[in-house]
Amino acid sequence: MSFDRPKELLKPVKRRFIFMTLLLAVLVEMIPLPHGSTRWLPDFISLVLLYWLINQPRRVNVGVAFLMGLVADIATAGMLGQHALAYSATAYLALSRQRQLVMFNLGQQALAVLGLMLCNQSIMVVARMLNGSAFVGWSYFLPPLIGALLWPLLTKLLLLPYRHHSV
């Protein structure tokens, strides 16, 4: 798999497609899995949100990240506002460097996504600890690594509908 950015022009992205991918990410987060198998799974809502923040900053912004955080809080029955705070802060960081991130190849973007997702996880750990919970352990920071490894695949999948196919 090549880590280069696509060189061809892409079709415009429809708002409906962005909404459907975010909805699919929420549904993936809600899949019931055996306890313990979720330790290594990345936060798919955060991953898809980061993709759209980097590639469509005019359509997906901090407000959308906040709303998706509230949806994630409700969907995962977590502390209300925890995901919203983490997604909003991460969205701000991603948007502040969006012009640089979009110019990176997929390998460099994966490293940036790793940093952003680690920031996301750190904010959620701090929010939980401020609420009185104990530290969850260092294994809580493994999913961002898996998410960064999945970044090139996610990017290729989300670009498929928007490539011009010459017949």
C-alpha positions as CSV (number, residue, x, y, z in Angstrom):
1,M,0.0,0.0,0.0
2,S,1.4,3.4,-1.0
3,F,1.3,6.1,1.6
4,D,1.1,8.9,-1.0
5,R,-1.8,11.3,-1.2
6,P,-4.1,10.8,-4.2
7,K,-2.9,12.9,-7.1
8,E,-6.3,12.9,-9.0
9,L,-9.1,15.4,-8.4
10,L,-11.9,14.1,-6.3
11,K,-15.6,14.6,-6.6
12,P,-17.2,16.9,-4.0
13,V,-18.2,15.3,-0.8
14,K,-21.9,15.2,0.0
15,R,-23.1,16.1,3.5
16,R,-25.2,13.0,3.5
17,F,-22.1,10.8,3.1
18,I,-20.4,12.6,6.0
19,F,-23.5,12.0,8.2
20,M,-23.7,8.4,7.2
21,T,-20.0,7.7,8.0
22,L,-20.4,9.3,11.4
23,L,-23.6,7.4,12.0
24,L,-21.8,4.2,11.0
25,A,-19.0,5.0,13.5
26,V,-21.6,5.4,16.3
27,L,-23.2,2.1,15.4
28,V,-19.8,0.3,15.4
29,E,-19.1,1.8,18.9
30,M,-22.5,0.3,20.1
31,I,-21.7,-3.3,18.9
32,P,-21.8,-5.5,22.0
33,L,-18.5,-7.3,22.3
34,P,-17.1,-9.5,25.1
35,H,-15.6,-7.7,28.0
36,G,-11.9,-7.3,27.4
37,S,-12.0,-7.5,23.6
38,T,-12.7,-3.8,23.5
39,R,-9.4,-2.9,25.2
40,W,-7.5,-2.7,21.9
41,L,-10.3,-1.2,19.7
42,P,-9.9,2.4,18.8
43,D,-12.5,5.0,19.2
44,F,-14.1,4.8,15.8
45,I,-16.2,8.0,16.3
46,S,-13.0,9.9,17.0
47,L,-11.2,8.4,14.1
48,V,-13.9,9.2,11.6
49,L,-14.4,12.6,13.1
50,L,-10.6,13.3,12.7
51,Y,-10.8,12.2,9.1
52,W,-13.5,14.7,8.3
53,L,-11.9,17.5,10.4
54,I,-8.7,17.1,8.4
55,N,-10.3,16.7,4.9
56,Q,-13.5,18.7,5.2
57,P,-12.9,21.5,7.7
58,R,-15.7,23.7,6.3
59,R,-18.3,21.0,6.9
60,V,-17.1,19.4,10.1
61,N,-15.9,21.7,12.9
62,V,-15.6,21.9,16.6
63,G,-19.4,22.2,17.0
64,V,-19.9,19.0,15.1
65,A,-17.2,17.4,17.3
66,F,-19.0,18.5,20.4
67,L,-22.4,17.1,19.2
68,M,-20.7,13.8,18.2
69,G,-19.2,13.7,21.7
70,L,-22.6,14.1,23.3
71,V,-23.9,11.3,21.0
72,A,-20.9,9.1,22.1
73,D,-21.5,9.9,25.7
74,I,-25.1,8.8,25.4
75,A,-24.3,5.8,23.2
76,T,-21.6,4.4,25.5
77,A,-23.5,5.4,28.7
78,G,-20.4,7.3,29.8
79,M,-20.1,10.4,31.9
80,L,-22.1,13.1,30.1
81,G,-19.7,15.6,28.6
82,Q,-16.5,13.5,28.8
83,H,-16.4,12.6,25.1
84,A,-17.8,16.0,24.1
85,L,-14.9,17.8,25.9
86,A,-12.3,15.4,24.5
87,Y,-13.6,15.6,20.9
88,S,-14.0,19.4,21.0
89,A,-10.4,19.9,22.3
90,T,-9.0,17.4,19.8
91,A,-11.0,19.0,17.0
92,Y,-9.6,22.4,17.9
93,L,-6.1,21.0,17.8
94,A,-6.7,19.2,14.4
95,L,-8.3,22.3,12.9
96,S,-5.5,24.6,14.1
97,R,-3.0,22.5,12.0
98,Q,-5.4,21.3,9.3
99,R,-3.6,23.0,6.4
100,Q,-0.4,21.2,7.4
101,L,-2.1,17.9,8.0
102,V,-3.8,17.8,4.7
103,M,-0.4,18.2,2.9
104,F,1.2,15.2,4.8
105,N,1.3,11.8,3.3
106,L,-0.7,9.0,5.0
107,G,2.3,7.9,7.1
108,Q,2.8,11.3,8.5
109,Q,-0.9,11.8,9.0
110,A,-1.0,8.5,10.9
111,L,1.6,9.9,13.3
112,A,-0.4,13.1,13.8
113,V,-3.6,11.1,14.3
114,L,-1.7,9.1,16.9
115,G,-0.9,12.3,18.8
116,L,-4.4,13.6,18.5
117,M,-6.0,10.4,19.7
118,L,-3.5,10.1,22.6
119,C,-4.6,13.7,23.5
120,N,-8.2,12.6,23.2
121,Q,-7.6,9.6,25.6
122,S,-5.7,11.7,28.0
123,I,-8.5,14.2,28.3
124,M,-11.0,11.4,29.0
125,V,-8.7,9.9,31.6
126,V,-8.3,13.2,33.4
127,A,-12.1,13.9,33.2
128,R,-12.8,10.5,34.8
129,M,-10.1,11.0,37.5
130,L,-11.6,14.4,38.3
131,N,-14.9,12.7,38.8
132,G,-13.4,10.4,41.4
133,S,-12.5,7.3,39.3
134,A,-9.2,5.5,39.6
135,F,-6.6,5.5,36.9
136,V,-7.6,2.9,34.3
137,G,-4.1,1.8,33.5
138,W,-1.6,2.3,30.7
139,S,-3.4,-0.2,28.5
140,Y,-6.0,2.5,28.0
141,F,-3.5,4.2,25.7
142,L,-3.2,1.2,23.3
143,P,-6.3,2.0,21.1
144,P,-4.8,5.2,19.7
145,L,-1.9,3.2,18.4
146,I,-4.3,0.8,16.7
147,G,-6.3,3.8,15.3
148,A,-3.1,5.3,13.8
149,L,-2.3,1.9,12.2
150,L,-5.9,1.9,10.7
151,W,-5.6,5.5,9.5
152,P,-4.3,4.7,5.9
153,L,-7.0,2.0,5.5
154,L,-9.8,4.3,6.7
155,T,-8.5,7.1,4.4
156,K,-8.5,4.8,1.4
157,L,-12.0,3.5,2.2
158,L,-13.5,6.9,2.7
159,L,-12.0,8.2,-0.6
160,L,-13.3,5.3,-2.7
161,P,-16.8,6.9,-3.5
162,Y,-15.2,10.2,-4.5
163,R,-12.6,9.1,-7.0
164,H,-13.2,9.8,-10.7
165,H,-13.4,6.5,-12.5
166,S,-12.4,6.7,-16.1
167,V,-14.3,4.2,-18.3
